Amino acid sequence: MSAVVCVGTVGLDTVETPFGRADDALGGSAAYFAAAAAAVGTKTQLVSVVGEDFPPEHRRFLANTGADLEGLEVLPGRCFRWAGRYHFDMNRRDTLDTQLNVLAEFQPKLPAAYRRAEYVFLANVDPVLQLKVLAQVERPKLTMLDSMNFWITGARDALTEALGEVDVVMMNEEEVRQYADTPNLLKGARHILSLGPQTIIIKKGEYGAVLFRGDGFFYCPAYPLEDVKDPTGAGDSFAGGFLGYLAQAGDLAMANFRRALVHGSVVASFTVEDFSVRRLASVTPDEIKQRYREFREFTYFDEV
Amino acid sequence: MSAVVCVGTVGLDTVETPFGRADDALGGSAAYFAAAAAAVGTKTQLVSVVGEDFPPEHRRFLANTGADLEGLEVLPGRCFRWAGRYHFDMNRRDTLDTQLNVLAEFQPKLPAAYRRAEYVFLANVDPVLQLKVLAQVERPKLTMLDSMNFWITGARDALTEALGEVDVVMMNEEEVRQYADTPNLLKGARHILSLGPQTIIIKKGEYGAVLFRGDGFFYCPAYPLEDVKDPTGAGDSFAGGFLGYLAQAGDLAMANFRRALVHGSVVASFTVEDFSVRRLASVTPDEIKQRYREFREFTYFDEV
């Protein structure tokens, strides 16, 4: 069974929500991805950069997920840091501070052992870097890219080029509308698919996610949670659960894409139950299975 | 098979969207409800009020849905009128004009033949009137109430009393949050259920709807449409499809609530394909069945 290469950020998050706070907790897209993929039994080959101040306990946590850390470069200087505060309505947050630090010098170099990876996730980084990673992998079975508004407006041409080179695109709904310049998501999805990818996954936050491919369409709701403690990392956990499941299944049939999307939603629902990657550190295979069954239960209806 | 009593508005809508406009078209919650219930084969016993200027073709349309119009009072004066304009993003609209006219004098009186109805829908009107209707029906099998922000702030006590007397509450998510004073929908739903109703249906617009009852939870997405022409009446059509299906099924098991919710979503997806009730006038049972099958297709996933 294949490992998954994930190229993204690893850093220190300081997060405040109405339910508490965490200081210099492990954060970054690649950290959430690795923890989420591990929750469904898949190991990550991690490509990222940290500073000399990266706490040993965070490194141990990543190693304990089974992640290969050969691609986690340590550069002179301080770690990438992000600080944010969520509102009472947790769909809204303010960024209080962003310090790129060593991330400003990130030039992803894949160790030789990573280059034949079958599954590759390009988390939300500069599309120029995403393209450089794609140039380093040999015949992957599936490549998937995440992006955000910052690159849509600031690096549109590179993003468009990257979209043309991956198999799966993941964006949230505002980003699809913004990139495709239409309020209609279906039209936006079709436009992005016309640029090359076979599949687009549109994240809708608390509404779940929807997946379009040429041969089908699948809608997966989010798990209804009474207590969301910290929404940070939900999207990257979703990606980790999705790609982690697909790598396990090893077959790209639509039925597996459906199951994979539900696994993404299941894993993300655990992530937001606690700060940072804490909940992912403790979640068990049985808990994943149980919540997957609940998803079936609350979306199922009979023929008439 | 039972008819369904619907108490709501019938009026003339003038609607502008980026895709066209309609002038003095048939509108109002009870009109959409009756057309939607008819689309799934159920007749409505309609309780509403119109002015002397109510166009005969609109009356004929309602009669053609099979609706009983004995409860459609004609008062001296002009019909209720509403005018609105939708933005490019059709989730946003401006109300340009509201003329209550005869609606200001609406005092729902149920004809004798309606009083033993098994299914009763109280569309979004003053909760004081909703309570008066409930006092006129004998042992209904299922009562359902819709409401809106206007009554939550302006008639909260009466609304709370009405909530305590019905079986099913339908609100949109902002209304649930507002009424229950929490950003968390699940908490809001639990709070409203604690006031009496066995079931709450939370409408999420383009995201579909979710149903909570003591013995289950069900999520139904909205049908992904590339061309929404006019979103007016989607919620009332949803109610008509839901209750119309339940009245056909005649059994309130959770499995039927699930199927009913999907029927609501199916019928609403047709409504928004054209202005006013035009699309509901032409939709066929086969089209309903076909779209129901598509809903199954795009929400289905296997066990693992």
Interface residues (C-beta under 8 A of the other chain):
Chain A: F88 D89 M90 N91 P183 N184 L185 L186 K187 R190 K204 E206 Y207 V210 G216 F217 F218 Y219 C220 P221 P224 L225 E226 D227 V228 A255 R258 R259 L261 V262 K289 Y292 R293 F295 R296 E297 F298 T299 Y300 F301 D302 E303 V304
Chain B: F88 D89 M90 N91 P183 N184 L185 L186 K187 R190 K204 E206 Y207 V210 G216 F217 F218 Y219 C220 P221 P224 L225 E226 D227 V228 A255 R258 R259 L261 V262 K289 Y292 R293 F295 R296 E297 F298 T299 Y300 F301 D302 E303 V304
